[in-house]
Structure formats: C-alpha cells, structure tokens
Amino acid sequence: MPKIAWARKLYNAYNNVKKGDTVYDKNNNIIGTADGYFARCTATSPGAVCLKNDTELIWVSGDVEKKCDKSWIFQGKY
C-alpha cells in the first residue's frame, strides 16, 4: 500500500477564529482564548486576533490549522 501525504489545510486566524475559540501552539500548549477583539486586515498585514490567557493578552497574526470544534493550532511565532 503506497503512503499518501495529505496537505494540511491552513486558514487565516483573523477570518476564522471566533470569540471563545481556544488557540494552541505547535507543541499543544494553550496560547489563549479569543476574547472577541480583532485588528483588521491591511495591504501589508493579514489581520490579528487578541487571545487572553491567565496572565496576559497576546495578539497573533497568521495561519491556523483546525484542531477540533472551537480549537485551532497557530502555525507562526507569537
């Protein structure tokens, strides 16, 4: 049986992460939960999502991969 390599489907965080969604890093550590604040897309930026965790607010911008219902894996650096 031949091995099949499936491409990952990546989404823009600004367009797909909704309020209350949990975002993880590549190592399955929780970055935070989307609190409903977003920075709009521009000609030079893909937009950003504000994530809230226990100690701080973190703005992430870039690609995310769907993990399961209401959770995402962030593909960039934050």
PDB file of N, CA, C and O in Angstrom, chain B, residues numbered from 101:
ATOM      1  N   MET B 101       0.851  -1.172   0.000  1.00  0.00           N
ATOM      2  CA  MET B 101       0.000   0.000   0.000  1.00  0.00           C
ATOM      3  C   MET B 101       0.896   1.234   0.000  1.00  0.00           C
ATOM      4  O   MET B 101       1.752   1.364   0.874  1.00  0.00           O
ATOM      5  N   PRO B 102       0.721   2.142  -0.956  1.00  0.00           N
ATOM      6  CA  PRO B 102       1.561   3.348  -1.006  1.00  0.00           C
ATOM      7  C   PRO B 102       1.193   4.333   0.105  1.00  0.00           C
ATOM      8  O   PRO B 102       0.041   4.424   0.528  1.00  0.00           O
ATOM      9  N   LYS B 103       2.206   5.061   0.557  1.00  0.00           N
ATOM     10  CA  LYS B 103       1.959   6.096   1.554  1.00  0.00           C
ATOM     11  C   LYS B 103       1.381   7.316   0.853  1.00  0.00           C
ATOM     12  O   LYS B 103       1.801   7.669  -0.249  1.00  0.00           O
ATOM     13  N   ILE B 104       0.420   7.953   1.499  1.00  0.00           N
ATOM     14  CA  ILE B 104      -0.213   9.141   0.934  1.00  0.00           C
ATOM     15  C   ILE B 104       0.062  10.307   1.869  1.00  0.00           C
ATOM     16  O   ILE B 104      -0.218  10.231   3.066  1.00  0.00           O
ATOM     17  N   ALA B 105       0.605  11.372   1.328  1.00  0.00           N
ATOM     18  CA  ALA B 105       0.865  12.581   2.114  1.00  0.00           C
ATOM     19  C   ALA B 105      -0.277  13.563   1.880  1.00  0.00           C
ATOM     20  O   ALA B 105      -0.474  14.046   0.765  1.00  0.00           O
ATOM     21  N   TRP B 106      -1.014  13.848   2.922  1.00  0.00           N
ATOM     22  CA  TRP B 106      -2.112  14.799   2.822  1.00  0.00           C
ATOM     23  C   TRP B 106      -1.615  16.185   3.194  1.00  0.00           C
ATOM     24  O   TRP B 106      -0.881  16.352   4.167  1.00  0.00           O
ATOM     25  N   ALA B 107      -2.010  17.151   2.433  1.00  0.00           N
ATOM     26  CA  ALA B 107      -1.641  18.533   2.728  1.00  0.00           C
ATOM     27  C   ALA B 107      -2.502  19.054   3.877  1.00  0.00           C
ATOM     28  O   ALA B 107      -3.692  18.756   3.970  1.00  0.00           O
ATOM     29  N   ARG B 108      -1.871  19.835   4.744  1.00  0.00           N
ATOM     30  CA  ARG B 108      -2.628  20.441   5.833  1.00  0.00           C
ATOM     31  C   ARG B 108      -3.434  21.599   5.278  1.00  0.00           C
ATOM     32  O   ARG B 108      -2.978  22.296   4.371  1.00  0.00           O
ATOM     33  N   LYS B 109      -4.604  21.807   5.800  1.00  0.00           N
ATOM     34  CA  LYS B 109      -5.437  22.930   5.379  1.00  0.00           C
ATOM     35  C   LYS B 109      -5.247  24.050   6.397  1.00  0.00           C
ATOM     36  O   LYS B 109      -5.613  23.913   7.564  1.00  0.00           O
ATOM     37  N   LEU B 110      -4.665  25.165   5.936  1.00  0.00           N
ATOM     38  CA  LEU B 110      -4.405  26.306   6.803  1.00  0.00           C
ATOM     39  C   LEU B 110      -5.413  27.402   6.528  1.00  0.00           C
ATOM     40  O   LEU B 110      -5.838  27.603   5.391  1.00  0.00           O
ATOM     41  N   TYR B 111      -5.789  28.107   7.579  1.00  0.00           N
ATOM     42  CA  TYR B 111      -6.749  29.202   7.492  1.00  0.00           C
ATOM     43  C   TYR B 111      -6.121  30.468   8.064  1.00  0.00           C
ATOM     44  O   TYR B 111      -5.173  30.395   8.846  1.00  0.00           O
ATOM     45  N   ASN B 112      -6.647  31.625   7.677  1.00  0.00           N
ATOM     46  CA  ASN B 112      -6.212  32.893   8.245  1.00  0.00           C
ATOM     47  C   ASN B 112      -6.877  33.044   9.611  1.00  0.00           C
ATOM     48  O   ASN B 112      -8.093  32.890   9.727  1.00  0.00           O
ATOM     49  N   ALA B 113      -6.096  33.341  10.639  1.00  0.00           N
ATOM     50  CA  ALA B 113      -6.623  33.461  12.001  1.00  0.00           C
ATOM     51  C   ALA B 113      -7.703  34.541  12.091  1.00  0.00           C
ATOM     52  O   ALA B 113      -8.726  34.336  12.745  1.00  0.00           O
ATOM     53  N   TYR B 114      -7.488  35.678  11.447  1.00  0.00           N
ATOM     54  CA  TYR B 114      -8.434  36.789  11.527  1.00  0.00           C
ATOM     55  C   TYR B 114      -9.813  36.411  11.004  1.00  0.00           C
ATOM     56  O   TYR B 114     -10.826  36.820  11.571  1.00  0.00           O
ATOM     57  N   ASN B 115      -9.858  35.642   9.938  1.00  0.00           N
ATOM     58  CA  ASN B 115     -11.136  35.302   9.313  1.00  0.00           C
ATOM     59  C   ASN B 115     -11.827  34.099   9.943  1.00  0.00           C
ATOM     60  O   ASN B 115     -13.030  33.931   9.747  1.00  0.00           O
ATOM     61  N   ASN B 116     -11.129  33.266  10.682  1.00  0.00           N
ATOM     62  CA  ASN B 116     -11.713  32.003  11.126  1.00  0.00           C
ATOM     63  C   ASN B 116     -11.827  31.811  12.630  1.00  0.00           C
ATOM     64  O   ASN B 116     -12.754  31.140  13.085  1.00  0.00           O
ATOM     65  N   VAL B 117     -10.923  32.372  13.413  1.00  0.00           N
ATOM     66  CA  VAL B 117     -11.002  32.226  14.865  1.00  0.00           C
ATOM     67  C   VAL B 117     -12.106  33.146  15.372  1.00  0.00           C
ATOM     68  O   VAL B 117     -12.110  34.343  15.085  1.00  0.00           O
ATOM     69  N   LYS B 118     -13.033  32.582  16.119  1.00  0.00           N
ATOM     70  CA  LYS B 118     -14.172  33.339  16.654  1.00  0.00           C
ATOM     71  C   LYS B 118     -14.039  33.501  18.168  1.00  0.00           C
ATOM     72  O   LYS B 118     -13.226  32.829  18.802  1.00  0.00           O
ATOM     73  N   LYS B 119     -14.836  34.390  18.737  1.00  0.00           N
ATOM     74  CA  LYS B 119     -14.816  34.631  20.177  1.00  0.00           C
ATOM     75  C   LYS B 119     -15.086  33.322  20.921  1.00  0.00           C
ATOM     76  O   LYS B 119     -16.042  32.610  20.615  1.00  0.00           O
ATOM     77  N   GLY B 120     -14.234  33.015  21.900  1.00  0.00           N
ATOM     78  CA  GLY B 120     -14.387  31.803  22.695  1.00  0.00           C
ATOM     79  C   GLY B 120     -13.590  30.611  22.197  1.00  0.00           C
ATOM     80  O   GLY B 120     -13.498  29.601  22.895  1.00  0.00           O
ATOM     81  N   ASP B 121     -13.007  30.703  20.998  1.00  0.00           N
ATOM     82  CA  ASP B 121     -12.189  29.610  20.461  1.00  0.00           C
ATOM     83  C   ASP B 121     -10.838  29.571  21.185  1.00  0.00           C
ATOM     84  O   ASP B 121     -10.281  30.612  21.533  1.00  0.00           O
ATOM     85  N   THR B 122     -10.327  28.372  21.404  1.00  0.00           N
ATOM     86  CA  THR B 122      -9.028  28.177  22.054  1.00  0.00           C
ATOM     87  C   THR B 122      -7.962  27.994  20.991  1.00  0.00           C
ATOM     88  O   THR B 122      -8.172  27.284  20.008  1.00  0.00           O
ATOM     89  N   VAL B 123      -6.808  28.642  21.190  1.00  0.00           N
ATOM     90  CA  VAL B 123      -5.706  28.544  20.234  1.00  0.00           C
ATOM     91  C   VAL B 123      -4.500  27.927  20.937  1.00  0.00           C
ATOM     92  O   VAL B 123      -4.116  28.351  22.027  1.00  0.00           O
ATOM     93  N   TYR B 124      -3.909  26.916  20.293  1.00  0.00           N
ATOM     94  CA  TYR B 124      -2.744  26.206  20.809  1.00  0.00           C
ATOM     95  C   TYR B 124      -1.536  26.528  19.943  1.00  0.00           C
ATOM     96  O   TYR B 124      -1.687  26.934  18.791  1.00  0.00           O
ATOM     97  N   ASP B 125      -0.328  26.347  20.496  1.00  0.00           N
ATOM     98  CA  ASP B 125       0.880  26.461  19.671  1.00  0.00           C
ATOM     99  C   ASP B 125       1.181  25.089  19.064  1.00  0.00           C
ATOM    100  O   ASP B 125       0.418  24.142  19.258  1.00  0.00           O
ATOM    101  N   LYS B 126       2.290  24.980  18.331  1.00  0.00           N
ATOM    102  CA  LYS B 126       2.634  23.727  17.649  1.00  0.00           C
ATOM    103  C   LYS B 126       2.944  22.588  18.613  1.00  0.00           C
ATOM    104  O   LYS B 126       2.892  21.421  18.225  1.00  0.00           O
ATOM    105  N   ASN B 127       3.267  22.910  19.866  1.00  0.00           N
ATOM    106  CA  ASN B 127       3.595  21.889  20.867  1.00  0.00           C
ATOM    107  C   ASN B 127       2.401  21.532  21.746  1.00  0.00           C
ATOM    108  O   ASN B 127       2.574  20.914  22.796  1.00  0.00           O
ATOM    109  N   ASN B 128       1.198  21.910  21.335  1.00  0.00           N
ATOM    110  CA  ASN B 128      -0.049  21.658  22.060  1.00  0.00           C
ATOM    111  C   ASN B 128      -0.129  22.355  23.410  1.00  0.00           C
ATOM    112  O   ASN B 128      -0.787  21.857  24.323  1.00  0.00           O
ATOM    113  N   ASN B 129       0.530  23.499  23.548  1.00  0.00           N
ATOM    114  CA  ASN B 129       0.389  24.336  24.735  1.00  0.00           C
ATOM    115  C   ASN B 129      -0.645  25.410  24.419  1.00  0.00           C
ATOM    116  O   ASN B 129      -0.651  25.969  23.322  1.00  0.00           O
ATOM    117  N   ILE B 130      -1.509  25.692  25.368  1.00  0.00           N
ATOM    118  CA  ILE B 130      -2.547  26.701  25.134  1.00  0.00           C
ATOM    119  C   ILE B 130      -1.911  28.085  25.101  1.00  0.00           C
ATOM    120  O   ILE B 130      -1.212  28.481  26.034  1.00  0.00           O
ATOM    121  N   ILE B 131      -2.163  28.819  24.013  1.00  0.00           N
ATOM    122  CA  ILE B 131      -1.729  30.217  23.926  1.00  0.00           C
ATOM    123  C   ILE B 131      -2.766  31.082  24.620  1.00  0.00           C
ATOM    124  O   ILE B 131      -2.421  31.961  25.410  1.00  0.00           O
ATOM    125  N   GLY B 132      -4.032  30.837  24.328  1.00  0.00           N
ATOM    126  CA  GLY B 132      -5.103  31.606  24.941  1.00  0.00           C
ATOM    127  C   GLY B 132      -6.438  31.355  24.276  1.00  0.00           C
ATOM    128  O   GLY B 132      -6.565  30.522  23.378  1.00  0.00           O
ATOM    129  N   THR B 133      -7.430  32.097  24.739  1.00  0.00           N
ATOM    130  CA  THR B 133      -8.785  32.011  24.215  1.00  0.00           C
ATOM    131  C   THR B 133      -9.134  33.347  23.577  1.00  0.00           C
ATOM    132  O   THR B 133      -8.869  34.402  24.154  1.00  0.00           O
ATOM    133  N   ALA B 134      -9.723  33.305  22.400  1.00  0.00           N
ATOM    134  CA  ALA B 134     -10.091  34.542  21.691  1.00  0.00           C
ATOM    135  C   ALA B 134     -11.122  35.307  22.509  1.00  0.00           C
ATOM    136  O   ALA B 134     -12.146  34.752  22.907  1.00  0.00           O
ATOM    137  N   ASP B 135     -10.846  36.586  22.758  1.00  0.00           N
ATOM    138  CA  ASP B 135     -11.740  37.386  23.588  1.00  0.00           C
ATOM    139  C   ASP B 135     -12.676  38.293  22.791  1.00  0.00           C
ATOM    140  O   ASP B 135     -13.445  39.053  23.379  1.00  0.00           O
ATOM    141  N   GLY B 136     -12.621  38.223  21.474  1.00  0.00           N
ATOM    142  CA  GLY B 136     -13.555  38.986  20.655  1.00  0.00           C
ATOM    143  C   GLY B 136     -12.987  40.249  20.052  1.00  0.00           C
ATOM    144  O   GLY B 136     -13.703  40.950  19.337  1.00  0.00           O
ATOM    145  N   TYR B 137     -11.721  40.573  20.310  1.00  0.00           N
ATOM    146  CA  TYR B 137     -11.091  41.746  19.717  1.00  0.00           C
ATOM    147  C   TYR B 137     -10.231  41.319  18.532  1.00  0.00           C
ATOM    148  O   TYR B 137      -9.468  40.357  18.616  1.00  0.00           O
ATOM    149  N   PHE B 138     -10.367  42.049  17.432  1.00  0.00           N
ATOM    150  CA  PHE B 138      -9.659  41.723  16.200  1.00  0.00           C
ATOM    151  C   PHE B 138      -9.087  42.999  15.594  1.00  0.00           C
ATOM    152  O   PHE B 138      -9.695  44.065  15.702  1.00  0.00           O
ATOM    153  N   ALA B 139      -7.914  42.896  14.955  1.00  0.00           N
ATOM    154  CA  ALA B 139      -7.324  44.010  14.212  1.00  0.00           C
ATOM    155  C   ALA B 139      -7.532  43.709  12.729  1.00  0.00           C
ATOM    156  O   ALA B 139      -7.180  42.626  12.260  1.00  0.00           O
ATOM    157  N   ARG B 140      -8.086  44.637  12.010  1.00  0.00           N
ATOM    158  CA  ARG B 140      -8.458  44.419  10.611  1.00  0.00           C
ATOM    159  C   ARG B 140      -7.266  44.170   9.703  1.00  0.00           C
ATOM    160  O   ARG B 140      -6.144  44.594   9.979  1.00  0.00           O
ATOM    161  N   CYS B 141      -7.542  43.473   8.616  1.00  0.00           N
ATOM    162  CA  CYS B 141      -6.531  43.223   7.590  1.00  0.00           C
ATOM    163  C   CYS B 141      -6.184  44.529   6.882  1.00  0.00           C
ATOM    164  O   CYS B 141      -7.033  45.407   6.730  1.00  0.00           O
ATOM    165  N   THR B 142      -4.921  44.649   6.449  1.00  0.00           N
ATOM    166  CA  THR B 142      -4.490  45.784   5.640  1.00  0.00           C
ATOM    167  C   THR B 142      -3.750  45.245   4.426  1.00  0.00           C
ATOM    168  O   THR B 142      -3.703  44.035   4.207  1.00  0.00           O
ATOM    169  N   ALA B 143      -3.180  46.133   3.648  1.00  0.00           N
ATOM    170  CA  ALA B 143      -2.432  45.708   2.467  1.00  0.00           C
ATOM    171  C   ALA B 143      -1.153  44.959   2.851  1.00  0.00           C
ATOM    172  O   ALA B 143      -0.652  44.155   2.065  1.00  0.00           O
ATOM    173  N   THR B 144      -0.623  45.212   4.046  1.00  0.00           N
ATOM    174  CA  THR B 144       0.623  44.581   4.460  1.00  0.00           C
ATOM    175  C   THR B 144       0.466  43.618   5.638  1.00  0.00           C
ATOM    176  O   THR B 144       1.450  43.006   6.052  1.00  0.00           O
ATOM    177  N   SER B 145      -0.734  43.468   6.185  1.00  0.00           N
ATOM    178  CA  SER B 145      -0.959  42.611   7.342  1.00  0.00           C
ATOM    179  C   SER B 145      -2.181  41.725   7.115  1.00  0.00           C
ATOM    180  O   SER B 145      -3.182  42.185   6.565  1.00  0.00           O
ATOM    181  N   PRO B 146      -2.111  40.448   7.536  1.00  0.00           N
ATOM    182  CA  PRO B 146      -3.259  39.564   7.355  1.00  0.00           C
ATOM    183  C   PRO B 146      -4.331  39.707   8.436  1.00  0.00           C
ATOM    184  O   PRO B 146      -5.279  38.922   8.465  1.00  0.00           O
ATOM    185  N   GLY B 147      -4.200  40.686   9.315  1.00  0.00           N
ATOM    186  CA  GLY B 147      -5.149  40.847  10.413  1.00  0.00           C
ATOM    187  C   GLY B 147      -4.636  40.120  11.643  1.00  0.00           C
ATOM    188  O   GLY B 147      -3.704  39.322  11.547  1.00  0.00           O
ATOM    189  N   ALA B 148      -5.237  40.387  12.805  1.00  0.00           N
ATOM    190  CA  ALA B 148      -4.765  39.780  14.051  1.00  0.00           C
ATOM    191  C   ALA B 148      -5.945  39.468  14.964  1.00  0.00           C
ATOM    192  O   ALA B 148      -7.017  40.063  14.857  1.00  0.00           O
ATOM    193  N   VAL B 149      -5.712  38.515  15.864  1.00  0.00           N
ATOM    194  CA  VAL B 149      -6.708  38.096  16.849  1.00  0.00           C
ATOM    195  C   VAL B 149      -6.103  38.281  18.230  1.00  0.00           C
ATOM    196  O   VAL B 149      -4.949  37.916  18.454  1.00  0.00           O
ATOM    197  N   CYS B 150      -6.864  38.842  19.153  1.00  0.00           N
ATOM    198  CA  CYS B 150      -6.395  39.017  20.523  1.00  0.00           C
ATOM    199  C   CYS B 150      -6.791  37.777  21.331  1.00  0.00           C
ATOM    200  O   CYS B 150      -7.959  37.389  21.372  1.00  0.00           O
ATOM    201  N   LEU B 151      -5.785  37.164  21.975  1.00  0.00           N
ATOM    202  CA  LEU B 151      -6.021  35.985  22.804  1.00  0.00           C
ATOM    203  C   LEU B 151      -5.767  36.338  24.262  1.00  0.00           C
ATOM    204  O   LEU B 151      -4.826  37.063  24.584  1.00  0.00           O
ATOM    205  N   LYS B 152      -6.607  35.822  25.126  1.00  0.00           N
ATOM    206  CA  LYS B 152      -6.494  36.097  26.549  1.00  0.00           C
ATOM    207  C   LYS B 152      -6.149  34.795  27.267  1.00  0.00           C
ATOM    208  O   LYS B 152      -6.809  33.774  27.071  1.00  0.00           O
ATOM    209  N   ASN B 153      -5.104  34.840  28.102  1.00  0.00           N
ATOM    210  CA  ASN B 153      -4.815  33.706  28.969  1.00  0.00           C
ATOM    211  C   ASN B 153      -4.804  34.206  30.409  1.00  0.00           C
ATOM    212  O   ASN B 153      -5.244  35.326  30.669  1.00  0.00           O
ATOM    213  N   ASP B 154      -4.316  33.414  31.339  1.00  0.00           N
ATOM    214  CA  ASP B 154      -4.379  33.775  32.761  1.00  0.00           C
ATOM    215  C   ASP B 154      -3.628  35.050  33.107  1.00  0.00           C
ATOM    216  O   ASP B 154      -4.035  35.780  34.011  1.00  0.00           O
ATOM    217  N   THR B 155      -2.524  35.333  32.391  1.00  0.00           N
ATOM    218  CA  THR B 155      -1.659  36.432  32.806  1.00  0.00           C
ATOM    219  C   THR B 155      -1.589  37.610  31.848  1.00  0.00           C
ATOM    220  O   THR B 155      -1.231  38.711  32.268  1.00  0.00           O
ATOM    221  N   GLU B 156      -1.921  37.416  30.567  1.00  0.00           N
ATOM    222  CA  GLU B 156      -1.700  38.498  29.608  1.00  0.00           C
ATOM    223  C   GLU B 156      -2.608  38.384  28.390  1.00  0.00           C
ATOM    224  O   GLU B 156      -3.302  37.388  28.186  1.00  0.00           O
ATOM    225  N   LEU B 157      -2.574  39.451  27.586  1.00  0.00           N
ATOM    226  CA  LEU B 157      -3.241  39.465  26.286  1.00  0.00           C
ATOM    227  C   LEU B 157      -2.177  39.301  25.211  1.00  0.00           C
ATOM    228  O   LEU B 157      -1.131  39.946  25.269  1.00  0.00           O
ATOM    229  N   ILE B 158      -2.437  38.443  24.234  1.00  0.00           N
ATOM    230  CA  ILE B 158      -1.474  38.162  23.169  1.00  0.00           C
ATOM    231  C   ILE B 158      -2.159  38.374  21.832  1.00  0.00           C
ATOM    232  O   ILE B 158      -3.250  37.854  21.595  1.00  0.00           O
ATOM    233  N   TRP B 159      -1.514  39.144  20.953  1.00  0.00           N
ATOM    234  CA  TRP B 159      -2.027  39.335  19.601  1.00  0.00           C
ATOM    235  C   TRP B 159      -1.295  38.377  18.671  1.00  0.00           C
ATOM    236  O   TRP B 159      -0.065  38.380  18.617  1.00  0.00           O
ATOM    237  N   VAL B 160      -2.050  37.554  17.934  1.00  0.00           N
ATOM    238  CA  VAL B 160      -1.455  36.640  16.964  1.00  0.00           C
ATOM    239  C   VAL B 160      -1.988  36.967  15.581  1.00  0.00           C
ATOM    240  O   VAL B 160      -3.141  37.364  15.412  1.00  0.00           O
ATOM    241  N   SER B 161      -1.117  36.790  14.597  1.00  0.00           N
ATOM    242  CA  SER B 161      -1.469  37.079  13.217  1.00  0.00           C
ATOM    243  C   SER B 161      -0.840  36.017  12.338  1.00  0.00           C
ATOM    244  O   SER B 161       0.348  35.720  12.470  1.00  0.00           O
ATOM    245  N   GLY B 162      -1.618  35.450  11.452  1.00  0.00           N
ATOM    246  CA  GLY B 162      -1.058  34.455  10.548  1.00  0.00           C
ATOM    247  C   GLY B 162      -1.983  33.274  10.348  1.00  0.00           C
ATOM    248  O   GLY B 162      -3.204  33.395  10.456  1.00  0.00           O
ATOM    249  N   ASP B 163      -1.384  32.123  10.055  1.00  0.00           N
ATOM    250  CA  ASP B 163      -2.143  30.930   9.714  1.00  0.00           C
ATOM    251  C   ASP B 163      -2.439  30.068  10.940  1.00  0.00           C
ATOM    252  O   ASP B 163      -1.633  29.976  11.866  1.00  0.00           O
ATOM    253  N   VAL B 164      -3.610  29.444  10.920  1.00  0.00           N
ATOM    254  CA  VAL B 164      -4.010  28.480  11.936  1.00  0.00           C
ATOM    255  C   VAL B 164      -4.513  27.224  11.237  1.00  0.00           C
ATOM    256  O   VAL B 164      -4.963  27.268  10.092  1.00  0.00           O
ATOM    257  N   GLU B 165      -4.428  26.110  11.947  1.00  0.00           N
ATOM    258  CA  GLU B 165      -4.929  24.839  11.438  1.00  0.00           C
ATOM    259  C   GLU B 165      -6.048  24.375  12.369  1.00  0.00           C
ATOM    260  O   GLU B 165      -5.904  24.442  13.590  1.00  0.00           O
ATOM    261  N   LYS B 166      -7.156  23.906  11.805  1.00  0.00           N
ATOM    262  CA  LYS B 166      -8.285  23.449  12.597  1.00  0.00           C
ATOM    263  C   LYS B 166      -7.904  22.199  13.371  1.00  0.00           C
ATOM    264  O   LYS B 166      -7.430  21.228  12.781  1.00  0.00           O
ATOM    265  N   LYS B 167      -8.105  22.207  14.687  1.00  0.00           N
ATOM    266  CA  LYS B 167      -7.785  21.058  15.522  1.00  0.00           C
ATOM    267  C   LYS B 167      -9.042  20.230  15.758  1.00  0.00           C
ATOM    268  O   LYS B 167      -9.075  19.049  15.414  1.00  0.00           O
ATOM    269  N   CYS B 168     -10.038  20.810  16.318  1.00  0.00           N
ATOM    270  CA  CYS B 168     -11.345  20.190  16.509  1.00  0.00           C
ATOM    271  C   CYS B 168     -12.331  21.332  16.728  1.00  0.00           C
ATOM    272  O   CYS B 168     -11.985  22.497  16.532  1.00  0.00           O
ATOM    273  N   ASP B 169     -13.519  21.015  17.120  1.00  0.00           N
ATOM    274  CA  ASP B 169     -14.529  22.046  17.294  1.00  0.00           C
ATOM    275  C   ASP B 169     -14.064  23.110  18.287  1.00  0.00           C
ATOM    276  O   ASP B 169     -13.746  22.799  19.435  1.00  0.00           O
ATOM    277  N   LYS B 170     -14.026  24.359  17.842  1.00  0.00           N
ATOM    278  CA  LYS B 170     -13.664  25.529  18.649  1.00  0.00           C
ATOM    279  C   LYS B 170     -12.232  25.530  19.154  1.00  0.00           C
ATOM    280  O   LYS B 170     -11.954  26.133  20.190  1.00  0.00           O
ATOM    281  N   SER B 171     -11.309  24.871  18.451  1.00  0.00           N
ATOM    282  CA  SER B 171      -9.898  24.993  18.813  1.00  0.00           C
ATOM    283  C   SER B 171      -9.042  24.970  17.553  1.00  0.00           C
ATOM    284  O   SER B 171      -9.395  24.350  16.550  1.00  0.00           O
ATOM    285  N   TRP B 172      -7.897  25.669  17.634  1.00  0.00           N
ATOM    286  CA  TRP B 172      -7.019  25.886  16.492  1.00  0.00           C
ATOM    287  C   TRP B 172      -5.579  25.703  16.908  1.00  0.00           C
ATOM    288  O   TRP B 172      -5.252  25.849  18.085  1.00  0.00           O
ATOM    289  N   ILE B 173      -4.701  25.383  15.951  1.00  0.00           N
ATOM    290  CA  ILE B 173      -3.259  25.310  16.187  1.00  0.00           C
ATOM    291  C   ILE B 173      -2.616  26.443  15.408  1.00  0.00           C
ATOM    292  O   ILE B 173      -2.696  26.481  14.180  1.00  0.00           O
ATOM    293  N   PHE B 174      -1.974  27.374  16.124  1.00  0.00           N
ATOM    294  CA  PHE B 174      -1.326  28.521  15.487  1.00  0.00           C
ATOM    295  C   PHE B 174      -0.005  28.087  14.880  1.00  0.00           C
ATOM    296  O   PHE B 174       0.782  27.414  15.546  1.00  0.00           O
ATOM    297  N   GLN B 175       0.260  28.452  13.635  1.00  0.00           N
ATOM    298  CA  GLN B 175       1.425  27.988  12.894  1.00  0.00           C
ATOM    299  C   GLN B 175       2.622  28.928  12.951  1.00  0.00           C
ATOM    300  O   GLN B 175       3.713  28.547  12.526  1.00  0.00           O
ATOM    301  N   GLY B 176       2.455  30.122  13.454  1.00  0.00           N
ATOM    302  CA  GLY B 176       3.550  31.091  13.460  1.00  0.00           C
ATOM    303  C   GLY B 176       4.157  31.285  14.838  1.00  0.00           C
ATOM    304  O   GLY B 176       3.933  30.499  15.758  1.00  0.00           O
ATOM    305  N   LYS B 177       4.938  32.362  14.953  1.00  0.00           N
ATOM    306  CA  LYS B 177       5.522  32.758  16.231  1.00  0.00           C
ATOM    307  C   LYS B 177       4.655  33.819  16.838  1.00  0.00           C
ATOM    308  O   LYS B 177       4.070  34.625  16.114  1.00  0.00           O
ATOM    309  N   TYR B 178       4.555  33.845  18.147  1.00  0.00           N
ATOM    310  CA  TYR B 178       3.753  34.862  18.829  1.00  0.00           C
ATOM    311  C   TYR B 178       4.573  35.569  19.866  1.00  0.00           C
ATOM    312  O   TYR B 178       4.070  36.463  20.547  1.00  0.00           O
TER     313      TYR B 178
END
